[in-house]
């Protein structure tokens, strides 16, 4: 082995401008949002935040494209173990993110709105019927979990057609879920700032909807990679990570459905 040969199996990334550009774009976005929320000319002062958003989206596209290119060469078995640990810790942090919203919901239900003082939901709130659109969305997400598992097994078994079809159906189901949730929000009888029930409801379900959007984009990228032959039976961590994330989103929705829609809507 020559003195310049790599003496370990790990991937040391090359110098990249994307961390610096990402940090600058995030700073522009947050600073622009502060200016936007404290300005009397809000629409006109959104330009700084818009530049930040554009920069973040650009960095996401270029940086993740680089990661996909690197994966074809450098993501060996040892590197993939590190990626699995990283994705596992990321999902663990997401679990705690949603714990905060469930905590807020149950805290207000059991502590602030205790029996004999008032009621939960607050009087006058016309809650959503859990067995209408929420139940339909539950079935859609559960079905999407099945189609994604079908796609994953298709990849493991080298069946490209099954993988592509499963991913396409899963992406379509994610879009349908988002459309139904937007329709539900537009017809809800309460607004975000009406009371503590509506605030916690929209925060919990809204952030879940955002995670469905992110997961749908994640899977759409996997679909394009699958069509181009970017996954192999023994080398497909990108698809595996997307599946982990999507199943996590499914489980969170089940908790939301039973806790917020059914129990919280009684």
N, C-alpha and C positions, 0 to 999 in steps of 0.2 A: 504494500500500500504506500503510495507516494505521500510526501509531507502535506500536499494540498488536498488529499482525498478526505471525504467526510468520515470521521471515525465513530459516528453514532447514528442511530436510526431516526433521530428527531428532525423535524423540518424547521430550520431557522429562516424566517421570511426575509426577503430582500428589503432594503430601505424603500419606504413607500410614502407618498405625500398624503394619503387618504386619512390617516388619523388627525393630522394637523388641519386639513380642510374640513373634516367632519366637526372638529371642535370649534373652528371658526364659524361654520354654518349654524351649529347649535347655539353659539353665543349670539349670532345675529337674530336667530329665531326667538330666543327667550327675551333678548333686549327689545326686539321689535314688538313682541306681544305685550311687554310692560308698557311701552309707549302707546300701543294701540288701545289698551284698556284704560289708560289715564288721559286720553286725548279727547278734546271736544270735536275734533275732526277725524273720528275713528276710521272711516273708509279710506281717507286720504293718507293717513299715517300707517297704513298696513304694509306699505312697500318694503320696509326693512324686514319684517317678518316673512314676507313673500320671497325675498331674496334668500333668507335663511332656509325656508322650506325647499326652494329650488336647489340650493346647494346640498341639502341633506339627501334629497332624492337622487341627485347626480352622483354623490359619493356612494350611496347604497348600490346603485347600478354598477359603477365602475369597480368598487372594492369587491363586491360579491362576485362579479364576473372574473376578477383576478383569482379569487379563492377557488372558483369552479375550474379554472385553467390549471391552477396549482395542484388540485386534487388528482388530476389525471397522472401526475408524475410523482408527487411528494407524499401523498396521503397513504402511506403504507399501514400495516397492521398496528404498529406502535403508535403512529400519529392518530389513527382512528380511535384508539383507546382514550387518548387525551380529549379528542373531540366528543366522545360519548360522555366522559366526565363533565366536560363543559356544558353540554346540552342538558345533562341531568341537573346540574346546579342551577342553570338558567330556569328550568321548569320549576325547581324547588323555590326559587325566588318569586316566580309567578304565582305559586300556591300561596305564599305569604301575602302577596299583593291582593289576592281575592279574599284572604282571611280578614283583611282590614275592612272590606265592604260588608262581609257577613257579620263581623263583630259590630259594626255600626248599626246594621239593621236589627240584630237581636238585642243590642244594648238599649236601643230606643224602644223596642217592643216590651222588654222585661223590666227595665229599670226606670226610665223616664215615664213611660206609659204603663204604670203598674195597675193591677186590678183595684177598682174602687176609686181611682183618681180620674182616669179617662179611659179611652179604648184605643185599640190598635187593629186596623188602621184608624186614623183620626176620624171623628164624625164628619160626615159629608163627603168623604172620598168615595168615588164610584170606582171600585177596583175592577181590574180586567178579569174576564172569565178564563180560568186556567185551562179549561177543556175546549177552548176555541183555538185561536192562532197559537198560543203557547204550546198546547199539546201537539198541534200539527208540526211546529218547529222542532219539538222533541223527537218526533218520529223521523223527521228529515235528518237531524243530526245523528241519530242512532243508525239510520240507513247509510249515511255517509261514512260512518265508522266501518260498516261492513264492506262497502265498496272499496275503501282505502286498504283494508286488510286483503281483499281480493287482489288489488294492484300490487301490494307488497309481496304476496306469495307468488304472483305472476313473475315478478322480478327475480325472486329467489330461484324459481324453477326455470328461468330463461324463456318465459312465455311473454314476449314483448307485446303481443296483441292484447292479452289480458291486462298487462300493466297499464298500457295506454288507455284502454277502455275504462278500467277502474278509476284511474286518475281523472279522466274527463268527466265521468259521472259525479265523482266526489266534488270537483270544482263547480259543476253545475248546481249541485245540491247546496254548496256553500253560498252561491249567489242567490239562490231561491230563499234560503234562510234570511239573508240580509234584506232582501226585498220585502219579505213578510214582516220582519221586525220594523222596518221603516214604515210600512203600512200601519202596523200596530201603534207605533208612536204617534203617527199623524191623526189617529182616531181615538187616542186615549183621552179620558175626561179630565185629567189632571196634568198640570205643567210641572216643570222641574222645580220651580221656586215656590210652589203652592204651600208645601209643608214638609216636615221631616220625612214622612213616608215617601212622598214623591221624589224627594232628593236622593234618598238612599236607593230607591227603586231604579231610577234612571242611572245613577252612578254604577250600580252593580251590573244591571243588564246592558247598559250602554258600553261599558268597558269590555264586557264579554263580546258584544257585537263587534267592537274594534278588533278583538283577538280573532274572531271568526274571519274578519276581513284580512288580517295579516296572514292567517293560516291559509286562506283561499289563494292569496298571492303566492305564498310559499309553494303550495301544491301546483299552481299554474306554471311556475318556473320548473318544477319537477316534471310536469307534463311535457313541456317543451324539450327538456333534456332527454326525457324518455323517448320522444319521437325521433330525436337525433341520435339515439343509441348511446346516451351518456351514462347509462347504468348497466352494471354487470352483476351476475348472481353473487359474486364475492367482493364487489366494490360498489356500494350504493348507499353510503352513509347519508348523503343529502336527502334521499327518499326516506330513509329510516328516521332521520331527525324530524322531517315534516310529519311523519306518521305519529311519532311521540307527541309532538306539539298538538296535532289535531285531536288525538285521543284525550289529551289533557283538557282541551277546550270542550269536548263532549262531556267529560265527567263534571266539569264546573257547571255546565248547563243543567245537568241532572240535579245538582244541589240547588241551583237557582230555581228550577221548576218546582221542586218540592218545598223549598223553604220560603221563597218569595212569592211565587204565584199561588200555590195551594195553601200552605199554612199561613203565610202573611196576608192572603186575600180573604181569609174567613171572617 
